[in-house]
Amino acid sequence: MAVKDHYLKWVLEQLAGVEGVTARRMFGAVGLYRGSTFFAIISGDTLYFKADDANRADYETRGMTRFHPFKDKSRLSMNYYEVPADVIEDADTCVEWANRAAAAGATKIKPAPLRKPGKRRPARGGRS
């Protein structure tokens, strides 16, 4: 869903205290970055911040919804939660939450172990 320019401008004003924040339009939404770290999505004039074990409870205790990128696949969601209106409206609080979201976005995920060369992956359907 498209993001209105005035909403994007307002969110960026609220996040002015986040060092190095930039916005990039993508797939009808807007991605927000702190430096090279992707930490937020704006979709349909709703702001979502990245969550992990350190900040997820902030959103869940307030009953905030997760970001669903596809309307027709409601079970598919990402670790981005809607930011409460009172948080967005208070620039200082919004910056605090954004910095925690950026920390969540910067967390490195352990890559899956590499297979040894020559090892074959089993065929789909459980057959070898």
C-alpha positions in Angstrom: 0.0 0.0 0.0 1.4 3.4 -1.0 2.9 5.7 1.6 1.7 9.3 1.5 4.6 11.9 1.3 3.3 14.0 4.2 3.2 10.9 6.5 6.7 9.9 5.5 7.9 13.5 6.1 6.3 13.6 9.5 7.8 10.2 10.6 11.2 11.4 9.5 10.8 14.6 11.5 9.9 12.5 14.6 13.0 10.4 14.0 15.4 13.3 13.4 17.2 12.3 16.6 18.2 8.9 15.1 21.7 9.3 13.7 22.0 8.5 10.0 18.3 7.7 9.4 17.4 7.4 5.7 14.3 6.2 3.8 14.1 4.1 0.6 10.9 3.4 -1.3 10.4 -0.3 -2.1 7.4 -2.3 -3.3 4.9 0.4 -2.4 6.2 0.8 1.1 9.2 2.6 2.6 12.2 1.0 4.4 13.9 3.0 7.1 17.6 2.5 7.8 20.1 3.7 10.4 23.3 3.7 8.4 23.1 0.3 6.6 20.8 -1.3 9.2 17.2 -1.9 8.1 15.0 -1.2 11.2 11.6 -0.1 10.1 8.9 -0.3 7.5 6.2 2.2 6.6 3.3 0.6 4.8 -0.2 2.1 4.3 0.8 5.1 6.5 1.5 2.7 9.4 5.0 2.6 11.0 6.4 -0.8 12.0 9.7 -1.2 14.0 11.9 -4.3 14.0 11.5 -6.5 17.1 13.6 -9.2 18.8 13.7 -10.8 22.2 14.9 -7.5 23.8 12.0 -5.3 22.7 9.2 -7.6 21.5 7.3 -7.3 24.8 7.0 -3.6 24.3 4.7 -4.2 21.4 3.0 -7.4 22.5 1.9 -6.0 25.9 0.2 -3.1 24.1 -1.5 -5.5 21.7 0.3 -4.1 18.6 0.0 -6.1 15.4 2.8 -7.6 13.3 3.6 -6.4 9.8 1.9 -8.7 7.2 3.4 -8.0 3.7 0.7 -9.9 1.8 -3.0 -9.2 2.4 -3.9 -12.6 0.9 -1.4 -14.5 3.2 -2.5 -13.3 6.6 -0.5 -16.1 8.4 2.8 -14.8 6.9 4.3 -12.0 9.1 7.6 -10.5 9.9 9.3 -9.5 13.1 8.1 -5.9 12.7 5.4 -4.5 14.9 3.1 -1.5 14.6 4.4 1.4 16.6 1.9 2.7 19.1 0.5 6.2 18.2 1.6 7.8 21.5 5.2 6.6 20.8 5.3 8.1 17.3 3.8 11.4 18.6 6.5 11.8 21.3 9.7 12.4 19.3 12.0 11.5 22.2 10.2 8.2 22.9 10.0 7.5 19.2 13.8 7.9 18.9 14.4 5.6 21.9 12.1 2.9 20.3 13.8 3.4 16.9 17.2 2.9 18.4 16.1 -0.4 20.0 14.6 -1.4 16.7 17.9 -0.6 14.9 19.8 -2.7 17.5 17.3 -5.6 16.8 18.0 -5.1 13.0 21.7 -5.2 13.6 21.7 -8.5 15.4 23.5 -11.0 13.2 21.7 -14.3 12.5 23.9 -17.4 12.6 24.1 -18.7 9.1 23.2 -22.3 8.4 26.2 -24.7 8.4 27.7 -25.2 5.0 27.4 -28.7 3.4 30.6 -30.4 2.5 31.3 -30.5 -1.2 30.1 -33.6 -2.9 27.3 -34.3 -0.3 23.9 -34.6 -2.0 20.8 -33.1 -0.6 17.9 -35.6 -0.3 15.2 -35.3 -3.0 12.0 -33.5 -2.1 9.2 -35.7 -0.9 11.4 -37.8 1.5 13.0 -39.9 -1.2 16.7 -40.3 -1.5 
